[in-house]
Every structure is written in structure tokens, then in C-alpha cells.
Amino acid sequence: MALYDEGHTVAGWTGVAVATVGTSVAGAGVCAGSRATLAAGLAVVGLSALVTWVLHLSGWGKPPGVRPPAEWGMRVRDTRARAGHPGCVGCRLAGRGRVAEGVLSVGAPTVVGDGTGMEVRGAALVGAGTRAGVGRGPS
């Protein structure tokens, strides 16, 4: 057993296999000088990303980060995939795993000073906290 969770999943290996077939077909198209074969190979490579994404969403992928050692096996299905993984781009693209973030919006008219004597009128503070960057930085 490996010391680290290397992400060996059904989704990952299936995606790599489909991409390998696609690059082989595209390479044959380049060698044969056939634009149709090259385009077909590139289409299969694009399809590999879609296949990997669908398998990830169905639970055969892995969430971002390191999983517990008990979940490192290939045959372990991720039961949390239906709700989505926080911080996972694939889940966010599918509309899953959205975390409600605290957002503070201040409606206009608002005057915000940045400490330099300049004022910003009608500013909307998003995620305002002690590190809110209103009026800071180059413009």
C-alpha cells in the first residue's frame, strides 16, 4: 500500500484510458495526414474529460485533498459525491457543493474612506472584514 492517497480511482483510470485512445487516434491522424482522423482523436480526448467528470459526480472519483487510508482503494465509492465536495471545481460546475459564504453588501449611497483622504461613494463591500480592500491598491 502506498504511503499517500495518490487518487487511484475508477474515474481517473477510465479518463486516462479514454484519453490514451484519443491521443493514439490523433497521432495516427497526424502520421497519415488525415485531418478527419486527427479531429476524431481530439474529440475522443475531449470526451475523456467528460467521462471522468461524470464518473466523479457519480461517486467513482475522489474529493479534493487526502482521503483516510480506509478509502484509498479503487473499489471504494465516495458516498458524499451526491451532495458535492466543498472546494471541488467539478462539483461546482455541476452545481453541487456550494458553500453559503457570509457576504455583506452595503447598498448605495455609501461613503467609504480608505485612510488617504479619498472617499468612495456608492461602494459595495463584499465580504467586508478587517481585511476589506476598499480603495487600496493601484487603480
DRENMIKE-43216 format. One record per residue: residue in three letters; chain; residue number from 1; x, y, z of N, C-alpha, C, CB in turn. Coordinates in steps of 0.1 Angstrom, whole numbers, plus 5000, padded with zeros to 4 digits. Glycine has a CB too. Layout:
// residues N
{atom "ala","A",NUM,{X,Y,Z},{X,Y,Z},{X,Y,Z},{X,Y,Z}}
...
***
This chain:
// residues 139
{atom "met","A",1,{5008,4988,5000},{5000,5000,5000},{5009,5012,5000},{4990,5000,5012}}
{atom "ala","A",2,{5005,5022,4993},{5012,5035,4992},{5011,5043,5005},{5007,5043,4980}}
{atom "leu","A",3,{5021,5051,5007},{5021,5060,5019},{5011,5072,5017},{5035,5065,5022}}
{atom "tyr","A",4,{5007,5075,5005},{4999,5086,5002},{4987,5082,4994},{5007,5097,4995}}
{atom "asp","A",5,{4977,5091,4995},{4965,5089,4987},{4968,5095,4973},{4952,5096,4993}}
{atom "glu","A",6,{4971,5086,4964},{4975,5091,4950},{4963,5093,4941},{4985,5081,4945}}
{atom "gly","A",7,{4951,5091,4946},{4940,5094,4937},{4937,5083,4927},{4942,5106,4930}}
{atom "his","A",8,{4941,5071,4929},{4938,5060,4920},{4923,5056,4921},{4947,5047,4923}}
{atom "thr","A",9,{4915,5062,4912},{4901,5059,4912},{4896,5054,4899},{4893,5072,4916}}
{atom "val","A",10,{4884,5049,4899},{4878,5044,4887},{4877,5056,4877},{4864,5038,4889}}
{atom "ala","A",11,{4873,5067,4881},{4871,5079,4873},{4885,5083,4867},{4865,5091,4880}}
{atom "gly","A",12,{4895,5083,4875},{4908,5087,4870},{4914,5078,4860},{4918,5088,4881}}
{atom "trp","A",13,{4913,5065,4863},{4919,5055,4853},{4911,5054,4841},{4920,5041,4860}}
{atom "thr","A",14,{4898,5055,4841},{4889,5054,4829},{4892,5066,4821},{4874,5054,4833}}
{atom "gly","A",15,{4893,5078,4827},{4896,5090,4819},{4910,5089,4812},{4896,5102,4828}}
{atom "val","A",16,{4920,5084,4819},{4933,5082,4813},{4933,5072,4801},{4943,5078,4824}}
{atom "ala","A",17,{4925,5061,4803},{4924,5051,4792},{4917,5057,4780},{4916,5039,4797}}
{atom "val","A",18,{4907,5065,4782},{4900,5071,4770},{4909,5081,4764},{4886,5077,4775}}
{atom "ala","A",19,{4916,5089,4772},{4925,5099,4766},{4936,5093,4759},{4930,5108,4778}}
{atom "thr","A",20,{4941,5081,4764},{4952,5074,4757},{4947,5070,4743},{4957,5062,4765}}
{atom "val","A",21,{4935,5064,4742},{4930,5060,4729},{4928,5072,4720},{4916,5053,4731}}
{atom "gly","A",22,{4924,5083,4726},{4922,5095,4718},{4935,5101,4712},{4915,5106,4726}}
{atom "thr","A",23,{4945,5101,4721},{4958,5106,4716},{4965,5096,4706},{4968,5108,4727}}
{atom "ser","A",24,{4962,5083,4707},{4967,5074,4697},{4960,5076,4684},{4965,5059,4702}}
{atom "val","A",25,{4947,5078,4684},{4940,5081,4671},{4945,5094,4665},{4925,5081,4674}}
{atom "ala","A",26,{4946,5104,4674},{4951,5117,4668},{4965,5116,4663},{4951,5128,4679}}
{atom "gly","A",27,{4974,5108,4669},{4987,5106,4664},{4987,5098,4651},{4995,5098,4674}}
{atom "ala","A",28,{4978,5088,4650},{4977,5081,4637},{4972,5091,4626},{4967,5069,4638}}
{atom "gly","A",29,{4963,5100,4630},{4959,5110,4620},{4970,5119,4615},{4947,5118,4626}}
{atom "val","A",30,{4979,5123,4625},{4990,5131,4621},{4999,5124,4611},{4998,5136,4633}}
{atom "cys","A",31,{5002,5111,4615},{5011,5103,4606},{5005,5100,4593},{5014,5090,4613}}
{atom "ala","A",32,{4992,5098,4592},{4986,5095,4579},{4982,5108,4572},{4973,5087,4582}}
{atom "gly","A",33,{4983,5119,4578},{4980,5132,4571},{4965,5134,4570},{4986,5132,4558}}
{atom "ser","A",34,{4957,5127,4578},{4943,5128,4577},{4937,5137,4588},{4937,5113,4579}}
{atom "arg","A",35,{4931,5148,4583},{4925,5157,4592},{4913,5152,4599},{4921,5170,4585}}
{atom "ala","A",36,{4906,5143,4593},{4894,5137,4599},{4898,5128,4610},{4886,5129,4588}}
{atom "thr","A",37,{4908,5120,4609},{4913,5111,4619},{4919,5119,4631},{4923,5101,4614}}
{atom "leu","A",38,{4926,5130,4628},{4931,5139,4638},{4920,5145,4646},{4940,5150,4632}}
{atom "ala","A",39,{4910,5150,4639},{4898,5156,4646},{4891,5146,4654},{4889,5163,4636}}
{atom "ala","A",40,{4889,5134,4649},{4883,5123,4657},{4890,5120,4670},{4881,5111,4649}}
{atom "gly","A",41,{4904,5119,4669},{4912,5117,4680},{4911,5128,4691},{4926,5115,4676}}
{atom "leu","A",42,{4911,5140,4686},{4910,5151,4695},{4896,5152,4702},{4912,5165,4688}}
{atom "ala","A",43,{4886,5147,4694},{4872,5147,4700},{4872,5136,4711},{4862,5143,4689}}
{atom "val","A",44,{4879,5125,4709},{4879,5114,4720},{4886,5119,4732},{4886,5102,4714}}
{atom "val","A",45,{4897,5127,4730},{4904,5133,4741},{4895,5142,4749},{4917,5141,4737}}
{atom "gly","A",46,{4887,5150,4742},{4877,5159,4749},{4866,5151,4756},{4871,5168,4739}}
{atom "leu","A",47,{4863,5140,4750},{4853,5131,4756},{4858,5125,4769},{4849,5120,4746}}
{atom "ser","A",48,{4871,5123,4770},{4877,5117,4782},{4875,5126,4794},{4892,5114,4780}}
{atom "ala","A",49,{4876,5139,4792},{4873,5148,4803},{4859,5147,4807},{4876,5163,4799}}
{atom "leu","A",50,{4850,5146,4798},{4835,5144,4801},{4833,5131,4809},{4827,5145,4789}}
{atom "val","A",51,{4839,5120,4804},{4837,5107,4811},{4842,5108,4825},{4844,5096,4803}}
{atom "thr","A",52,{4854,5114,4827},{4860,5115,4840},{4851,5123,4849},{4874,5121,4840}}
{atom "trp","A",53,{4846,5134,4844},{4837,5143,4852},{4824,5136,4856},{4834,5155,4844}}
{atom "val","A",54,{4818,5129,4847},{4805,5121,4850},{4808,5110,4861},{4799,5115,4837}}
{atom "leu","A",55,{4819,5103,4859},{4822,5093,4869},{4825,5099,4883},{4834,5085,4864}}
{atom "his","A",56,{4832,5110,4883},{4835,5117,4896},{4821,5121,4902},{4843,5130,4893}}
{atom "leu","A",57,{4812,5127,4895},{4799,5131,4900},{4791,5119,4905},{4792,5139,4890}}
{atom "ser","A",58,{4793,5107,4899},{4785,5095,4903},{4792,5088,4915},{4784,5086,4892}}
{atom "gly","A",59,{4803,5093,4920},{4809,5088,4932},{4822,5079,4930},{4800,5080,4939}}
{atom "trp","A",60,{4826,5078,4917},{4838,5070,4914},{4851,5077,4914},{4836,5062,4901}}
{atom "gly","A",61,{4850,5090,4917},{4862,5098,4918},{4866,5100,4933},{4860,5112,4911}}
{atom "lys","A",62,{4873,5111,4935},{4877,5114,4949},{4876,5128,4952},{4892,5109,4952}}
{atom "pro","A",63,{4873,5132,4964},{4872,5146,4967},{4886,5153,4968},{4865,5148,4981}}
{atom "pro","A",64,{4887,5166,4967},{4900,5172,4968},{4906,5169,4982},{4899,5188,4966}}
{atom "gly","A",65,{4919,5168,4982},{4927,5165,4994},{4929,5151,4996},{4919,5171,5006}}
{atom "val","A",66,{4935,5148,5007},{4939,5134,5011},{4927,5127,5018},{4952,5133,5019}}
{atom "arg","A",67,{4924,5115,5013},{4913,5107,5019},{4919,5099,5031},{4906,5098,5009}}
{atom "pro","A",68,{4911,5094,5040},{4916,5085,5050},{4921,5072,5044},{4904,5082,5061}}
{atom "pro","A",69,{4931,5065,5050},{4936,5053,5044},{4926,5042,5041},{4947,5047,5053}}
{atom "ala","A",70,{4915,5042,5048},{4905,5032,5046},{4898,5034,5032},{4894,5031,5057}}
{atom "glu","A",71,{4898,5046,5027},{4892,5049,5014},{4901,5050,5002},{4884,5062,5016}}
{atom "trp","A",72,{4913,5045,5003},{4923,5046,4993},{4921,5036,4982},{4937,5045,4998}}
{atom "gly","A",73,{4913,5026,4984},{4912,5015,4974},{4904,5020,4962},{4905,5003,4980}}
{atom "met","A",74,{4906,5013,4950},{4899,5016,4938},{4884,5013,4939},{4905,5008,4926}}
{atom "arg","A",75,{4880,5003,4946},{4866,4999,4946},{4858,5007,4957},{4866,4984,4949}}
{atom "val","A",76,{4864,5016,4963},{4857,5024,4973},{4850,5035,4967},{4866,5029,4985}}
{atom "arg","A",77,{4836,5035,4968},{4828,5046,4962},{4826,5057,4972},{4815,5040,4957}}
{atom "asp","A",78,{4827,5069,4967},{4825,5081,4975},{4811,5084,4977},{4833,5094,4969}}
{atom "thr","A",79,{4806,5082,4989},{4791,5084,4992},{4788,5099,4993},{4787,5076,5004}}
{atom "arg","A",80,{4798,5107,4995},{4795,5122,4997},{4794,5129,4983},{4805,5128,5006}}
{atom "ala","A",81,{4796,5122,4972},{4797,5129,4959},{4783,5135,4955},{4802,5119,4949}}
{atom "arg","A",82,{4772,5129,4959},{4759,5134,4955},{4757,5148,4960},{4748,5125,4960}}
{atom "ala","A",83,{4762,5151,4972},{4760,5165,4978},{4770,5174,4973},{4761,5164,4993}}
{atom "gly","A",84,{4781,5169,4967},{4792,5177,4962},{4803,5179,4972},{4787,5191,4958}}
{atom "his","A",85,{4815,5181,4967},{4827,5183,4976},{4830,5198,4977},{4839,5175,4971}}
{atom "pro","A",86,{4831,5203,4989},{4834,5218,4990},{4848,5220,4984},{4834,5222,5005}}
{atom "gly","A",87,{4850,5230,4976},{4863,5233,4970},{4866,5225,4957},{4873,5231,4980}}
{atom "cys","A",88,{4856,5217,4953},{4859,5209,4941},{4853,5216,4929},{4852,5195,4942}}
{atom "val","A",89,{4862,5219,4919},{4858,5226,4907},{4847,5218,4899},{4870,5229,4898}}
{atom "gly","A",90,{4849,5205,4898},{4840,5197,4890},{4826,5197,4896},{4845,5183,4889}}
{atom "cys","A",91,{4825,5196,4910},{4812,5197,4916},{4806,5210,4915},{4814,5193,4931}}
{atom "arg","A",92,{4814,5221,4916},{4809,5234,4914},{4803,5236,4900},{4819,5245,4917}}
{atom "leu","A",93,{4810,5231,4890},{4805,5232,4876},{4791,5225,4875},{4815,5226,4867}}
{atom "ala","A",94,{4789,5214,4883},{4777,5207,4882},{4766,5213,4892},{4779,5193,4886}}
{atom "gly","A",95,{4770,5224,4899},{4760,5230,4908},{4759,5223,4921},{4747,5230,4902}}
{atom "arg","A",96,{4769,5215,4925},{4769,5208,4937},{4780,5214,4946},{4772,5193,4935}}
{atom "gly","A",97,{4779,5212,4959},{4789,5216,4969},{4791,5231,4971},{4802,5210,4964}}
{atom "arg","A",98,{4781,5238,4968},{4782,5253,4970},{4781,5256,4985},{4771,5261,4962}}
{atom "val","A",99,{4790,5263,4990},{4791,5266,5004},{4785,5280,5005},{4805,5265,5010}}
{atom "ala","A",100,{4775,5282,5014},{4770,5295,5016},{4780,5304,5024},{4756,5295,5024}}
{atom "glu","A",101,{4785,5314,5017},{4795,5322,5024},{4788,5335,5029},{4807,5326,5014}}
{atom "gly","A",102,{4793,5340,5040},{4788,5352,5045},{4792,5364,5037},{4792,5354,5060}}
{atom "val","A",103,{4783,5371,5030},{4786,5382,5022},{4778,5394,5027},{4782,5379,5007}}
{atom "leu","A",104,{4785,5405,5029},{4779,5417,5034},{4779,5427,5022},{4787,5423,5046}}
{atom "ser","A",105,{4767,5431,5018},{4765,5441,5008},{4759,5453,5014},{4757,5435,4996}}
{atom "val","A",106,{4765,5464,5011},{4760,5477,5016},{4755,5485,5004},{4772,5485,5023}}
{atom "gly","A",107,{4742,5488,5004},{4736,5495,4993},{4740,5509,4992},{4721,5494,4994}}
{atom "ala","A",108,{4739,5515,4981},{4743,5529,4978},{4732,5538,4984},{4745,5532,4963}}
{atom "pro","A",109,{4734,5550,4987},{4747,5557,4987},{4755,5554,5000},{4744,5572,4986}}
{atom "thr","A",110,{4767,5551,4998},{4776,5548,5009},{4789,5556,5007},{4779,5533,5010}}
{atom "val","A",111,{4795,5561,5017},{4808,5568,5017},{4818,5559,5025},{4807,5582,5022}}
{atom "val","A",112,{4828,5555,5018},{4838,5547,5025},{4852,5554,5023},{4839,5533,5019}}
{atom "gly","A",113,{4858,5556,5035},{4872,5562,5034},{4882,5552,5034},{4874,5572,5046}}
{atom "asp","A",114,{4893,5554,5027},{4904,5545,5027},{4917,5549,5035},{4908,5542,5012}}
{atom "gly","A",115,{4915,5560,5042},{4927,5564,5050},{4936,5574,5043},{4934,5553,5055}}
{atom "thr","A",116,{4934,5577,5030},{4942,5586,5023},{4936,5599,5020},{4947,5579,5010}}
{atom "gly","A",117,{4924,5601,5026},{4916,5613,5023},{4907,5612,5011},{4926,5624,5021}}
{atom "met","A",118,{4908,5601,5004},{4899,5598,4992},{4887,5591,4998},{4906,5590,4981}}
{atom "glu","A",119,{4875,5594,4992},{4863,5587,4995},{4858,5580,4983},{4853,5597,5001}}
{atom "val","A",120,{4851,5569,4986},{4845,5561,4975},{4830,5562,4978},{4850,5546,4975}}
{atom "arg","A",121,{4822,5568,4969},{4808,5569,4970},{4801,5557,4963},{4803,5583,4965}}
{atom "gly","A",122,{4791,5552,4970},{4783,5541,4964},{4791,5528,4964},{4779,5545,4950}}
{atom "ala","A",123,{4800,5526,4973},{4808,5514,4973},{4800,5502,4978},{4821,5515,4981}}
{atom "ala","A",124,{4802,5491,4973},{4795,5478,4978},{4806,5470,4985},{4788,5470,4967}}
{atom "leu","A",125,{4805,5468,4997},{4815,5460,5005},{4811,5445,5004},{4817,5465,5019}}
{atom "val","A",126,{4819,5437,4998},{4816,5423,4997},{4826,5416,5005},{4816,5418,4982}}
{atom "gly","A",127,{4821,5408,5015},{4830,5401,5024},{4838,5410,5033},{4839,5392,5016}}
{atom "ala","A",128,{4832,5421,5037},{4839,5431,5044},{4843,5426,5058},{4830,5444,5046}}
{atom "gly","A",129,{4855,5428,5061},{4860,5424,5074},{4872,5433,5077},{4865,5409,5074}}
{atom "thr","A",130,{4880,5428,5085},{4892,5437,5089},{4902,5438,5077},{4899,5431,5101}}
{atom "arg","A",131,{4901,5429,5067},{4910,5430,5056},{4903,5434,5043},{4917,5417,5054}}
{atom "ala","A",132,{4892,5441,5044},{4885,5446,5032},{4893,5456,5025},{4871,5452,5036}}
{atom "gly","A",133,{4895,5454,5012},{4904,5462,5004},{4897,5473,4996},{4912,5453,4995}}
{atom "val","A",134,{4889,5481,5003},{4882,5492,4996},{4891,5503,4994},{4869,5496,5003}}
{atom "gly","A",135,{4894,5507,4982},{4902,5519,4979},{4917,5516,4980},{4898,5530,4988}}
{atom "arg","A",136,{4921,5504,4982},{4935,5501,4983},{4940,5495,4970},{4938,5491,4995}}
{atom "gly","A",137,{4953,5497,4968},{4959,5491,4956},{4958,5501,4944},{4952,5478,4952}}
{atom "pro","A",138,{4966,5498,4933},{4966,5506,4921},{4952,5506,4914},{4977,5502,4912}}
{atom "ser","A",139,{4949,5517,4908},{4936,5517,4901},{4938,5519,4886},{4927,5527,4907}}
***
